[in-house]
C-alpha cells in the first residue's frame, strides 16, 4: 500500500504545482503592447479674466538733445519739468570758437573765388593752362563745401526743442565742457498727450496678452475715474532689471490732464477670448512632466484625442512658471495631453487610460 500512497501523493503534488504556478508565471509577463497613461484635459486662455498690472507713465518719443560740436555750454535756458515749444532755444554753446572757424572758412572761400577768377582770365588770354583753371575751380568748390560745413556747425551750436513737450532731465550745466553728441537735456512729447503706461508682466501673462487688447487704466492723480487704453507694444525680451516682460498700454479717448512722467498707474488688461471657449487658441499651461526633449524654445508633447493612441507633437515654449510650462503654439484643437507614461511612448503607441 505504501508505494500506491507515494504515487498518489506525487501526482497530487504535481497537479497542485501546475495549478499554482501557471497564473504566477503569466502575471509576470508585462503587457508591452498597450501602455497605461494618465491624461489631463487641455484648456487655453488661462488669463481671459483680466490681468491686473501696474507701472509708470512715460512716452515713446523721449529724445536726448546734444550739440553738434565740442564746446563750452554758455546757457541752459530751461529747468527740469519746464514745458517747451517746438523750435524754442533751450541751450547754447559759447560761440567764440565756432564763429572763428566759420570766419576762417568764409575767408578761404573768398580767396578761392579770387584765385579762380584770376586763373580764368589768364586762361582766356592763353597764359594759364586748362589744368591750372581746373585746379583753381576744384579749390573753389572745396572751399565752398568747407564753408557750408562751418555754417552748419555754427547753426547747431544751439539746441532747439524738436517738438512740444517737457524737459525730463538736465544732464549738463552751464560752463561745462562737452563733447560732440554728449547729451545735455532729455525731453519728450508729453504735451501732445502721447502717454503710455509701461508695466511688467510674467511669462504666462505675456503669452496671454495680444496687441490691441483693451485695458482699464487708473491714475493716482485722478482717483475714482477709469480711463481706456489698448496694448500698443509687447517687449520681445526680458527686462534685465526686473526679470519680467514689459508691455505698453497707450491711453485712448479722454486722457487725464493731471499726469506727469514717471507717475504711478494701475490697469487691468482684458485679453481677447476664444470664440468657441475650447482649447483651439493658446496659450496653454501644462505640467513639466508632460514636456519631452525641451531645447530652448521648443519641445515635444504626447497627446490623444481618442483615448486609444498617442500622438507626438512639436510645441513652442513661451515661458515657465513654478510648476507649469507655458505653450504658445502646437496644441491647436488638442483635447487631452498625456502627463504620465510618456517615457515609454512613441508616436502611434496604443494606450490605456488609467486616470483621466
Secondary structure, DSSP 4 states (H G I P E B T S, - for coil): -HHHHHHHHHHHHHHHHHHHHHHHHHHTS---SEEEEEEEE--B-TT-S-EEEEEEEE-S--EEEE-SS-EEEEEE---TT-EE-TT-EEEEE--HHHHHHHHHHHHHHHHHHHHHHHHHHHHHTT-S-HHHHHHHHHHHHHHHHHHHHHHHHHHTSEEE-SSSEEEEEE---TT-EE-TT-EEEEEE-GGGT--EEEEEE-HHHHHH--TT-EEEEEETTSTT-EEEEEEEEEEEEEETTTTEEEEEEEEESS--SS--TT-EEEEEEEPPPPSS-STTSS-EEEEGGGEEEEETTEEEEEEESSSSB-EEEEEEEEEE-SSEEEEEES-TT--EEEEESGGG--TT-EEEEEE-
